[in-house]
Amino acid sequence: MSLDALAYPDGTFAMVAMDQRESLRTMLAGHGRPDDAEAIRSFKAAVAEHLAPLASGFLIDQGYDAPPRPGWILAADALTQDRGGPVTDTHLDESIDPAAAREAGAVALKLLVIWKRDDQQTRRLEMAAEFVRRCTDAGLLSVLEPVAQPAADEHDFDLDTAILEAAEALAPVRPDLYKAQVPSRGLGDEAAIVDTCRQLTETVQGPWVVLSNGVARDDFPRAVELACRGGASGTLAGRALWTPALETADPSAVLATTCRDRLALIADIVHRHARPWQKAV
């Protein structure tokens, strides 16, 4: 299976991430909306209904219906996360059977790896390698998502340095697609952001896309363009696309208009600026 299963015909990516779990519950509650299991199921289904038809791929977690198209990515990570807080660590979700996932229609699995300067780096590296191996054995694509965070006692954390260090450590496990944070959260000097993205391109030595967490919603289109100018092949994003729907009593109406327009804008940006994945392998 090739990345064509997750890409537009021109080899670029604008994929939707809807695998948020405790984070989504927190966001719903923060907007005064119900945050029970049915509310989460309903919101995920609405995002799939309205955004999946425009996307090149769709990421969702276990237990929810995947849209009939586009390519379906199944989250394979078990998250360590307190309510209201960020994900602080991950493990492989042993309840995920890659062969069964492929039989059900998935084309890829995704693993989030929290990368810190701590004593867990070896475990995380081994986990990433095992994840890629399981995907390969099952005939599935592997999407690896390192997210750099400061260690508990780290007071000189620099995001861009950490993004590159994570890539140096984890890209050699050779995932089919590498998912990275946007350098500088998409803020500041354009040339500097593009240059860091070019360094990331040289380090990853394969197709990579950017995520939206950490980037302000309205800054995301610019961030995607700069990343693509630096060698990214597109994006796999969630919050930057569908959070406007959390702010209304009628999420479907906003998903069908504002959020679809946001995704269409991002897709246009990647079509114009992204490096097709075939040129990255």
LINGITA-V753769 format. One record per helix or strand. SS is the DSSP state (hx for helix, st for strand). FROM is the first residue (numbers start at 1). TO is the last residue. If there is no record, write none. Layout:
SS_FROM_TO, SS_FROM_TO
This chain:
hx_3_5, st_13_18, hx_22_30, hx_37_54, st_57_60, st_71_75, st_77_81, st_87_92, hx_98_104, st_108_115, hx_121_138, st_141_148, hx_159_173, st_177_180, hx_183_186, hx_190_204, st_208_210, hx_217_229, st_234_237, hx_239_247, hx_251_273, hx_277_280
